[in-house]
Amino acid sequence: MQDGFNKLFESSIICTLFTYNLEDLDKQTEMLSTEMSKTLIGIKPAWAMQEEAFNSNMPYIDNKINKQHTFDRSSMATVFPFISSDIGHKNGIPLGFNRQTGLPILYDNFSNELNNYNMVVFGKSGAGKSVAIKTLTARSSVLMGIESLALDAEGEYGVVAEALGGVNVVISPNSKTIINLFDIEPELVKDEITGKERAVLNVENKVEDVTQALVTMARGSTRSSEVNELTKQIIAESVSEEYDAYGITNDVNSIYIKRNEHAIEDSYLGRQKKTMPTIGSWYKRILTKAKQNDNPDYRFHYSYLVKVMRQYVREYDGQMAYFDGQSTFDLLDDMPFINLDISQLEERFARPLAQQILLSWVWEKYVKKNSEDKTKAAKKRVLVDEAWMLLPYPEAVDFLNTMARRARKRNVSLAVISQKFQDFYERQEVQVVLTSSDTKLFLAQDKSEIEYIKEVFKLSDGEAEFLTTCTRGEGLLKVGDDTAIISINPTKKEFEFIETNLNELAKK
C-alpha cells in the first residue's frame, strides 16, 4: 500500500429490489438471498430504514446509511461485473500483470480447468507477439519443465534455444540438414480392453499425410488447378507402394530390420531401423509408372508430375531438394527447446511448404512419441510462427486442423502465432484452430482487423477500442470464459535473448 500497488476502500453496497406486489417481493427476496449465499455473500435488509436506503441508492451521491465495509483493490475489483480479478490459475508461470487489479496473472498451459491446451496469439507487426511467446516459453521451461519446439519462419527463436540449453536446426538450400517426409514412427496407444499401452504403426494415416504434402508440392506456388483428384490418387497409390516395397506394414516390427542389414540407428526402442522411402525413390516410381501407363485418363497427370516434381529430387539437382533423402537429424528426448529455422527459405512458397512438411514430421517424431498416459507423458508445446503463410494451401490447413484436434490426447499444446486475423476469418476451413484453442491472446491490432476479431470473439466496444490503442506488450488475455487486460513485461535478463527489435539489438 505504501508503494501504491494496493489501496483500501471504505464502501457501501446498496441494492433496491422492486416488484408490484408483496407476494412477489417476498419470493424475489428469498430467491436473491439464496443466490447470494451460494457465493458466500451475506446481505442485510434495511429494516426500519427503508426510506434512507432507497434515497441512498438514488443518483444523488448521498449515503444516508453509512454502513461501510473495507475492501482492498483486488477485492473491490470483484464487485464490478466487467472485471475478473482471478483470471489465470492457482499454479503456473507469472505471464504478466492484470492492469485492472495490479495482480500477477499465473498461467498454466496444461491446467485441468482448460478444455484443451492449445493457444492462439494475434497481433499486428511490432505488437510484441514474439516477446510474449518467448517469455511464456522461457518461463514455462525453467519453472514447469515444459518442452517446446518452434517452426521458426523469421529466424527469431535460435537465441532462445541457446539460452535454454536447446538446439537450433537451420533448414536451407545450403544446409546439410535433411528432414525426410516419409519418416514413420510407432505410437503408444491405450488398449481399450486392458488399459495398458501398446505400440502401433498406422501406415494408412501416414500415407494420407505424405500424400497431402506431395499434393501441395505438385500444386506449387501458383496453386495450379491441374492438380485434381486423379493426380491425388496417383500420388497416394505410389506412396502406399513405396511403403509396401520397403516391407513397412501396420506391424510395428516391420520398420526394424534384422542384424547385418543396412540400417540407421533408432533411439526409440534401441533397435536398428530400416532406411525409409524418400521423395527421390517415390519420384523414380512415378517415372516407371508413367512409362508403363496405358490409360489415357492418367497420361496427362503422370506427365505433369514427372515435370513438376523433378525440382524436389536431389539426384537431379532440384532447387528445392532439401527434403529428399534420409533424415540427418532426429528429435531429442528431454530437450527444453528445439528450434527448426526455415527463415532462409523463399518466403512465398518454400516456407509454407516447409511448415507443412515439418508439421507432419514433428507429429511423427515429437507428438506421437508422447504417451497417452498423462502421468508418463512429457508436457510439450509446438509453436507455429507466422501461421498465416499456411492458409492459402488447403492440405496444409487440413493438417493444422487435425493437429489442433488431436494434440491434447498426447499432452501437447499447439500454439499458433499470426498477424493476419482477417485471413483466419475469411477461411471457414481454418476455424477449427480457433475453436480448439481455450487460450487466446490479442495484442495491439490494426484498425482494419479489429472488426473481425470483435465479431468472432464477441468483444465489447471498449475492449475493441483498447486493442487499437494499447502499447507494445499489452493486450487482452482470454482463458476459457475469463478475460483480463494483461501487460507482459520481461525482466532485464530475459530481454537479453527475447528482444527482437533490430534497433535495440544494434545498440547492444
Secondary structure, DSSP 8 states (H G I E B T S, - for coil): -TTSS--EEEE--------SSHHHHHHHHHHHHHHHHHTT------TT-HHHHHHHTSTT---SS---EEEEHHHHHTTSTT--TT-S-SSSEEEEEETTT--EEEE-TT-TTSS---EEEE--TTSSHHHHHHHHHHHHHHHH--EEEEEESSS-SHHHHHHTT-EEEE-STT------TT----EEEE-TTT--EEEE--HHHHHHHHHHHHHHHHHTTTT-TT--HHHHHHHHHHHHHHHHHTT--SSGGGGB--TTS--EE-SSSSSEE-----HHHHHHHHHHHHHH---HHHHHHHHHHHHHGGGG-GGGT-TT-TT-SS-S----TT-SEEEEE-TTS-TTTHHHHHHHHHHHHHIIIIITTS-SSTTTS--EEEEETTGGGGTT-HHHHHHHHHHHHHTGGGTEEEEEEES-HHHHHH-GGGHHHHHT-SEEEEE---HHHHHHHHHHHT--HHHHHHHHH--TTEEEEEETTEEEEEE----HHHHHHH---HHHHHH-
